Amino acid sequence: MIRKTTIYISLFSILFFGGACQKITEVKTLSFAHNMPVSHPVHLGILSLQKKLAEQSDGKLILKIYPDGQLGSEREVLELLQIGSIAMTKVSAAAMANFAPEYKVLGVPYIFRDKAHLFKTLDGPLGEALLQKGSDYWLRGLCFYDAGSRSFYTKEKMIKTPDDLKDLKIRVMNDQMSVDMVNALGASATPMSFGELYTALQQGVVDGAENNPPSLVSSNHYEVCKYYSLDEHSFVPDVVLIGTKFWNRLSPQEQAWLKTAAKESVSAQKRYWAKSVAECMQKLEAAGVEIYRPDQSLFAAKAKRVLDAFSKDPEMKKLVDQIQEIQ
């Protein structure tokens, strides 16, 4: 109850004082809420967006950032965007699949050959088309941020081949694609909130999980899980969103400033992400985590049935074919 009250007070401040400031100075302030700590490379990317937007608009558009879950969980913030209480957020593309099914294609295991293929897809026409798909649900995409590749980390043994996953309970996001992938690889997928995972690992409720290096380090899961297998089964990106209720209040010029600033912030965020991954891998090694690079083709072959099932839908197959044709 106290947390809810704090969120409502914060929102009142955003709406009242932000509106008063706009009236007096003609400056528009866009509130950006997210759940990452201020040290996270995604937050650093948002800071770059903040700076570039101020430069593009000559100070006429200002981004006010509320990090670290100050205004609620990812789901709560999405709801606040939809009703127009705040302007912007970032979420995983997996979360956007709940609103626009086309986003699911980004989570298909091994659909991207490598990072270069991923970025060429996201930064091209197909990525731009995907960003528009949430607009019917009052959520307009502005750009994609790098969220790395997801790999398995476990408590008791290294995952060298898919056979090593047999009979293991692996925590996944509450996302059907993630569930199907882990089950296809031979493990038992266990959906669970990220906040509950450390205790679940300690108590043996699950045997492992899958995520990128910055998340493995920032969550301190490496204190429990000493085996990290870089199978890189998915490259699900983050999406920077603006609520359409706010977007429609902006003039065409203001919209252009925001789109340009968002696109320009992508390069900076990629650099922050790469630097963070390198630092996190060093930290994991120093902490005694054993790191292994398996033959990814073994995992891709076993996970192919997820791709085949997904492609039975003609519209989804069209997206798969478009991605696979990108060179």
VMD Tcl script that draws the C-alpha trace (Angstrom):
set ca {
  {0.00 0.00 0.00}
  {2.87 2.35 0.84}
  {4.50 1.61 -2.54}
  {1.25 2.34 -4.40}
  {0.84 5.61 -2.50}
  {4.40 6.63 -3.38}
  {3.75 5.90 -7.05}
  {0.54 7.98 -7.05}
  {2.31 10.92 -5.37}
  {5.10 10.72 -7.95}
  {2.57 10.66 -10.78}
  {0.74 13.67 -9.34}
  {4.05 15.54 -9.28}
  {4.76 14.59 -12.90}
  {1.35 15.67 -14.14}
  {0.90 18.81 -12.02}
  {4.37 20.31 -11.94}
  {5.22 19.12 -15.45}
  {2.08 20.81 -16.75}
  {2.78 24.02 -14.81}
  {6.35 24.14 -16.13}
  {5.11 23.70 -19.69}
  {2.66 26.59 -19.30}
  {5.26 29.01 -17.99}
  {8.27 28.15 -20.16}
  {6.78 26.53 -23.30}
  {9.04 23.52 -22.62}
  {7.47 20.06 -22.92}
  {8.64 17.42 -20.47}
  {8.33 13.72 -21.29}
  {8.48 11.32 -18.34}
  {10.45 8.10 -18.95}
  {10.02 5.33 -16.35}
  {11.85 1.99 -16.36}
  {13.00 -0.74 -13.99}
  {16.76 -0.87 -14.61}
  {19.40 0.38 -12.12}
  {21.26 3.54 -13.09}
  {24.44 1.54 -13.76}
  {22.73 -0.61 -16.42}
  {23.71 -0.05 -20.10}
  {20.04 0.43 -21.02}
  {19.78 3.33 -18.56}
  {22.98 4.78 -20.02}
  {21.39 4.55 -23.46}
  {18.34 6.42 -22.16}
  {20.64 9.12 -20.79}
  {22.08 9.44 -24.31}
  {18.53 9.80 -25.66}
  {17.87 12.50 -23.04}
  {20.95 14.46 -24.11}
  {20.31 14.09 -27.85}
  {16.65 15.13 -27.48}
  {17.64 18.31 -25.66}
  {20.16 19.04 -28.43}
  {17.73 18.25 -31.28}
  {14.97 20.41 -29.83}
  {17.22 23.19 -28.54}
  {15.83 22.53 -25.06}
  {12.17 22.58 -26.08}
  {11.68 18.85 -25.34}
  {13.04 17.50 -22.06}
  {13.21 13.89 -20.92}
  {12.65 13.30 -17.18}
  {13.88 9.82 -16.24}
  {12.50 7.68 -13.39}
  {14.76 4.59 -13.16}
  {14.90 1.56 -10.87}
  {11.16 0.90 -10.71}
  {10.30 4.23 -9.06}
  {6.91 4.34 -10.81}
  {6.09 0.65 -10.65}
  {6.77 -2.69 -12.30}
  {7.15 -3.12 -16.07}
  {3.50 -4.11 -16.35}
  {2.32 -1.17 -14.22}
  {4.37 1.29 -16.27}
  {2.95 -0.09 -19.53}
  {-0.54 0.50 -18.16}
  {0.41 4.07 -17.21}
  {1.59 4.64 -20.78}
  {-1.67 3.32 -22.19}
  {-3.80 5.69 -20.10}
  {-1.47 8.63 -20.76}
  {-0.19 9.15 -17.19}
  {3.46 8.96 -18.28}
  {5.06 9.27 -21.70}
  {7.77 6.65 -22.22}
  {9.33 3.39 -21.07}
  {11.43 0.48 -22.29}
  {10.37 -3.16 -22.21}
  {11.56 -6.46 -23.59}
  {10.26 -7.28 -27.05}
  {8.88 -10.45 -25.42}
  {6.53 -8.27 -23.35}
  {5.35 -6.47 -26.48}
  {4.33 -9.81 -27.99}
  {1.38 -9.73 -25.57}
  {0.04 -6.75 -27.52}
  {1.34 -7.29 -31.06}
  {1.97 -10.96 -32.00}
  {4.46 -9.95 -34.70}
  {7.01 -9.21 -31.97}
  {7.12 -12.94 -31.19}
  {9.38 -13.52 -34.18}
  {12.24 -11.76 -32.35}
  {12.23 -14.48 -29.69}
  {12.34 -17.49 -32.01}
  {15.47 -19.47 -31.00}
  {18.42 -19.13 -33.37}
  {16.47 -17.09 -35.93}
  {19.39 -14.65 -36.00}
  {22.73 -15.92 -37.28}
  {24.71 -13.47 -35.16}
  {24.66 -9.94 -33.74}
  {25.31 -8.36 -37.14}
  {22.24 -10.13 -38.57}
  {20.17 -9.00 -35.58}
  {21.14 -5.34 -35.94}
  {20.64 -5.33 -39.70}
  {17.11 -6.62 -39.08}
  {16.22 -4.24 -36.24}
  {17.71 -1.15 -37.89}
  {16.11 -1.86 -41.28}
  {12.60 -1.70 -42.79}
  {11.38 -4.82 -41.00}
  {12.41 -3.43 -37.61}
  {10.73 -0.12 -38.39}
  {7.52 -1.94 -39.34}
  {7.57 -3.92 -36.08}
  {7.89 -0.71 -34.05}
  {4.52 0.44 -35.35}
  {2.69 -2.79 -34.48}
  {1.81 -1.81 -30.90}
  {0.10 1.45 -31.86}
  {-3.38 -0.11 -31.77}
  {-2.69 -0.73 -28.06}
  {-1.50 2.86 -27.45}
  {2.18 1.78 -27.42}
  {4.33 3.19 -30.23}
  {7.87 1.87 -30.67}
  {10.67 4.38 -31.28}
  {13.77 2.18 -31.46}
  {15.31 -1.11 -30.37}
  {18.09 -1.38 -27.78}
  {20.59 -4.22 -27.53}
  {19.70 -6.64 -24.72}
  {22.40 -9.15 -25.57}
  {22.05 -12.89 -26.01}
  {20.47 -15.26 -23.53}
  {22.35 -18.37 -22.38}
  {21.97 -21.03 -19.68}
  {23.44 -20.80 -16.19}
  {23.10 -23.65 -13.71}
  {23.96 -24.74 -10.17}
  {25.20 -28.32 -10.39}
  {26.70 -28.95 -13.83}
  {27.75 -27.35 -17.11}
  {25.40 -27.50 -20.08}
  {27.65 -28.72 -22.91}
  {24.98 -30.29 -25.12}
  {21.16 -30.26 -25.07}
  {21.29 -33.68 -23.39}
  {22.68 -31.99 -20.27}
  {19.41 -30.11 -19.88}
  {17.38 -33.28 -19.45}
  {15.33 -33.32 -16.21}
  {16.54 -29.84 -15.16}
  {14.04 -27.19 -14.05}
  {15.00 -23.97 -15.84}
  {13.42 -20.64 -14.99}
  {12.10 -18.71 -18.00}
  {10.20 -15.48 -18.56}
  {6.42 -15.72 -18.56}
  {6.51 -15.99 -22.33}
  {5.23 -18.95 -24.36}
  {8.13 -18.82 -26.82}
  {10.65 -19.16 -23.97}
  {8.66 -22.04 -22.46}
  {8.46 -23.88 -25.78}
  {12.18 -23.41 -26.47}
  {13.39 -24.73 -23.11}
  {11.01 -27.68 -23.27}
  {12.15 -28.46 -26.83}
  {15.75 -28.56 -25.62}
  {14.84 -31.20 -23.06}
  {14.52 -29.25 -19.82}
  {11.41 -28.44 -17.80}
  {10.55 -24.76 -18.33}
  {9.47 -23.01 -15.13}
  {8.00 -19.50 -15.60}
  {8.79 -17.26 -12.64}
  {9.29 -13.56 -11.92}
  {12.91 -12.43 -12.02}
  {12.65 -11.02 -8.50}
  {11.86 -14.46 -7.05}
  {14.65 -16.26 -8.87}
  {17.60 -15.81 -6.48}
  {15.73 -17.48 -3.62}
  {14.35 -20.17 -5.94}
  {17.89 -21.02 -7.05}
  {19.14 -21.11 -3.46}
  {16.33 -23.38 -2.33}
  {16.51 -25.71 -5.33}
  {13.07 -24.79 -6.66}
  {14.80 -24.47 -10.03}
  {18.17 -25.81 -11.20}
  {19.11 -22.87 -13.37}
  {17.96 -20.06 -15.62}
  {18.87 -18.28 -18.85}
  {19.88 -14.67 -19.36}
  {22.59 -12.28 -20.56}
  {25.82 -11.51 -18.65}
  {24.79 -8.09 -17.26}
  {21.60 -9.59 -15.81}
  {23.49 -12.57 -14.38}
  {25.88 -10.19 -12.62}
  {23.46 -7.45 -11.50}
  {21.09 -10.06 -10.01}
  {23.96 -11.77 -8.13}
  {22.75 -15.13 -9.44}
  {26.40 -16.00 -10.12}
  {26.79 -16.39 -6.35}
  {24.60 -19.50 -6.62}
  {25.15 -20.65 -10.22}
  {28.78 -21.37 -11.07}
  {28.25 -22.75 -14.59}
  {27.54 -20.50 -17.59}
  {27.11 -22.05 -21.04}
  {27.10 -19.51 -23.87}
  {24.70 -21.28 -26.21}
  {23.16 -17.86 -27.12}
  {19.76 -19.30 -27.98}
  {18.01 -15.94 -28.41}
  {18.71 -12.24 -29.00}
  {15.46 -10.70 -27.73}
  {15.99 -6.90 -27.84}
  {14.50 -4.14 -25.70}
  {12.01 -1.66 -27.17}
  {11.83 2.05 -26.34}
  {8.14 3.03 -26.32}
  {6.06 6.17 -26.17}
  {2.36 6.11 -25.33}
  {0.31 7.20 -28.33}
  {-1.65 9.58 -26.09}
  {1.58 11.55 -25.57}
  {2.81 11.01 -29.12}
  {-0.35 12.55 -30.56}
  {0.12 15.64 -28.39}
  {3.44 16.36 -30.07}
  {3.67 18.50 -33.19}
  {5.18 16.93 -36.35}
  {8.42 18.81 -35.61}
  {8.54 17.53 -32.03}
  {7.84 14.00 -33.22}
  {10.74 14.30 -35.69}
  {13.07 15.52 -32.92}
  {12.14 12.57 -30.72}
  {12.48 9.98 -33.50}
  {15.90 11.32 -34.48}
  {17.14 11.42 -30.88}
  {15.92 7.86 -30.27}
  {17.63 6.50 -33.38}
  {20.86 8.34 -32.55}
  {20.88 6.93 -29.02}
  {20.94 3.35 -30.37}
  {24.63 3.49 -31.34}
  {25.63 4.77 -27.92}
  {23.54 2.12 -26.15}
  {25.19 -0.65 -28.21}
  {28.60 0.60 -27.11}
  {27.52 0.72 -23.46}
  {26.15 -2.81 -23.77}
  {29.33 -4.24 -25.32}
  {31.46 -2.60 -22.62}
  {29.18 -3.93 -19.88}
  {29.28 -7.48 -21.25}
  {33.09 -7.45 -21.33}
  {33.26 -6.18 -17.75}
  {30.66 -8.69 -16.54}
  {32.44 -11.63 -18.15}
  {35.63 -10.60 -16.33}
  {33.71 -10.36 -13.06}
  {32.17 -13.80 -13.55}
  {35.57 -15.38 -14.21}
  {37.05 -13.64 -11.15}
  {34.16 -15.01 -9.06}
  {34.96 -18.55 -10.09}
  {32.16 -19.05 -12.59}
  {33.09 -21.69 -15.17}
  {32.31 -20.43 -18.70}
  {31.84 -22.76 -21.65}
  {31.17 -22.12 -25.35}
  {29.26 -25.12 -26.70}
  {28.58 -26.15 -30.27}
  {25.52 -23.96 -30.88}
  {24.42 -25.99 -33.89}
  {23.46 -28.86 -31.55}
  {21.06 -26.57 -29.69}
  {19.76 -24.95 -32.88}
  {18.96 -28.34 -34.41}
  {16.94 -29.44 -31.38}
  {15.13 -26.10 -31.09}
  {14.15 -26.08 -34.78}
  {10.76 -27.59 -33.97}
  {9.86 -24.30 -32.26}
  {10.64 -22.43 -35.49}
  {8.68 -24.98 -37.52}
  {5.62 -24.69 -35.26}
  {5.81 -20.89 -35.32}
  {6.03 -20.87 -39.13}
  {2.72 -22.74 -39.53}
  {1.00 -19.37 -39.26}
  {1.28 -17.83 -42.78}
  {1.78 -14.30 -41.45}
  {4.52 -15.41 -39.04}
  {6.20 -17.48 -41.77}
  {6.33 -14.36 -43.91}
  {8.24 -12.56 -41.13}
  {10.59 -15.54 -40.64}
  {11.35 -15.64 -44.36}
  {12.03 -11.89 -44.44}
  {14.49 -12.18 -41.57}
  {16.26 -15.21 -43.01}
  {16.66 -13.44 -46.37}
  {18.51 -10.49 -44.79}
  {22.23 -10.76 -45.57}
}
mol new
graphics top color blue
foreach p $ca { graphics top sphere $p radius 0.5 }
foreach p [lrange $ca 0 end-1] q [lrange $ca 1 end] { graphics top cylinder $p $q radius 0.2 }
display resetview
